[in-house]
Amino acid sequence: MANITFSSPVMAKDVTVYAVAGDRGTILAVAKSHHIPIPFDCQDGECGSCLVQVEHFNPKAKAAVALTEKEKEVLRQLGKITKEEIVEAEVNDVPPRYRLACQCFVRNEDILVKFEGDKTKPQRMAVTPAAAHYKGGMEINTLPDFFSYAAKVEEDAALHYDSLAKAMADAGNTPVAKLFAQLAEFSRMHLAEVKSRAGNIDLGKNVPPDYAWPDHATPERAAVWASDTTLTRLGALKAALQGERRGYEFYRAVEATTKSPEVAAAAKEFVNEEAEHVRILEAWITQEEWSLKHAAKAAENA
């Protein structure tokens, strides 16, 4: 069970509620179910309305911080997270002071949640740093072009993971070969979804050439070091995560820079999906790190 204490100038007194970790979802979901007046608007981590400050009562309970790319970006734009806090969250699982209530999941620990009530207003987030990175030659203003780029991203990712899987298999690295083969299959599923959404659009007429992409490579290609045949499963997952994050940034940049409302709407759907892919890989990495840590402890005690 988790004790969550809510504190705000708009409340007559602090309120403590009980929540089962995982069962009640996010801090915002718990607040809504107990009529705690945390402001919110989009509920999708994009407007910054549900900004809260979270204090952890038990430092030893802090682990596996699920800080998504979307949440990091909004916190950056609100000036509520530093580079050092991001590193601490990603490397040492130390949560930052501020979170978005709609993105922060309840865990089995006691926390204090502070918020400012009506002082926190919904707002339109600015163009992301990712847009600045990808905008050169990448402004996409028609649906045929957008779906062609999206198809190229997923097709290239599938082929790349296939080649990595073969290289790992040839080197006898079976666990990582299976992982890359699984990721290749996921990319093919995403490609099928792109083609389904494109409908009658002929994607073959709008395939972007290699030179149109930054670094002459599509965003979701795993890092070059992923071809190291001695790579561990954990290393492979981290390489894949880098690719998924670049894919997320690419679609986020399209949404931010396009002049077409239709393209922006389509890109937003892909932003949400890529954010989910990032969360899945982050969860896999957390599980793998946990397994390795406990396996090492078991070996020490044997």
URCOR-V225670 format. One record per pair of residues at least 12 apart in sequence whose ideal C-beta (glycine too) atoms are under 6 Angstrom apart, sorted by the first residue. I is the first residue (numbers start at 1). J is the second residue. D is the distance in Angstrom with one decimal. If there is no record, write none. Layout:
# URCOR-V225670
i = {I,I}
j = {J,J}
d = {D,D}
This chain:
# URCOR-V225670
i = {1,2,2,2,2,2,3,3,4,4,4,5,6,6,7,8,8,10,10,17,19,21,21,21,24,26,26,26,27,27,27,28,28,28,28,30,38,38,38,39,41,43,45,45,45,45,45,47,48,48,48,49,50,50,50,51,52,52,52,52,53,53,53,54,54,54,55,56,57,58,61,62,63,64,64,65,65,65,66,67,68,68,69,69,69,70,71,71,73,75,77,77,80,81,127,128,128,130,130,130,131,131,131,134,134,135,137,139,140,140,140,141,141,141,143,144,144,145,146,146,147,147,148,148,148,149,150,151,151,152,152,152,153,153,154,154,154,154,155,156,157,157,158,158,158,160,161,161,161,162,164,164,165,165,165,171,173,175,176,176,176,179,179,183,219,219,219,220,220,221,222,222,222,223,223,226,234,237,237,240,241,244,244,244,245,247,248,248,248,251,251,251,251,252,254,255,255,255}
j = {18,19,21,106,108,109,16,110,17,19,111,112,36,113,114,115,117,37,117,34,106,106,107,108,106,102,104,105,101,104,113,40,50,101,102,106,50,101,115,120,122,102,70,71,100,102,103,122,74,78,123,122,100,101,102,120,99,101,113,115,97,98,114,99,111,113,112,111,110,109,109,95,93,93,286,89,93,95,105,89,275,279,245,248,278,275,100,103,128,98,125,126,98,96,256,252,256,249,252,253,253,256,257,250,253,257,212,257,254,258,263,258,259,260,262,201,206,206,263,266,198,201,203,206,207,208,194,194,203,207,208,218,218,220,187,190,191,194,191,218,187,220,184,187,188,221,180,183,184,184,180,226,177,180,181,229,229,233,231,233,236,233,236,240,246,247,250,243,247,243,239,240,243,239,242,239,288,284,285,281,281,277,278,281,278,274,274,275,278,267,270,271,274,271,267,267,268,271}
d = {5.5,5.0,5.3,5.6,5.7,5.9,5.7,4.3,5.4,5.8,5.7,4.8,4.7,5.1,4.9,4.9,5.3,6.0,3.4,4.8,4.9,5.5,4.9,3.9,5.4,5.6,5.9,5.5,4.2,4.9,5.9,5.9,5.4,3.9,4.4,5.9,5.6,5.3,5.3,5.2,3.8,4.9,4.5,5.4,5.4,5.8,4.5,4.5,5.1,5.2,5.7,4.4,5.5,3.9,5.0,5.1,5.8,4.9,5.1,4.7,5.7,5.5,4.3,5.2,5.5,5.7,4.2,5.6,4.5,5.6,3.9,5.9,4.7,5.8,4.5,4.7,5.1,4.8,5.9,4.8,5.8,5.9,5.9,5.3,5.6,5.1,5.2,4.4,5.5,6.0,5.4,5.7,3.9,5.1,4.4,5.4,5.7,3.4,5.0,4.7,4.1,4.2,5.3,5.8,4.0,5.2,5.7,5.1,5.3,5.7,5.8,5.6,5.2,4.7,5.7,4.9,4.9,5.3,4.9,5.8,4.0,5.6,4.9,3.5,5.5,5.6,4.7,4.8,4.9,5.9,5.9,5.9,4.9,5.4,5.1,4.4,3.9,5.9,5.5,4.2,4.1,4.0,4.9,3.8,4.8,5.0,4.8,4.6,3.6,4.7,4.4,5.8,4.9,3.9,4.2,3.6,5.8,5.1,5.4,5.6,4.7,5.9,5.3,5.6,3.9,4.8,4.2,4.4,4.1,5.8,4.4,5.6,4.5,4.6,5.0,3.7,4.8,5.5,4.9,5.8,4.5,4.8,5.0,5.7,5.9,5.0,3.9,5.9,5.7,5.1,4.2,4.7,5.7,5.2,4.2,3.9,5.3,5.9}
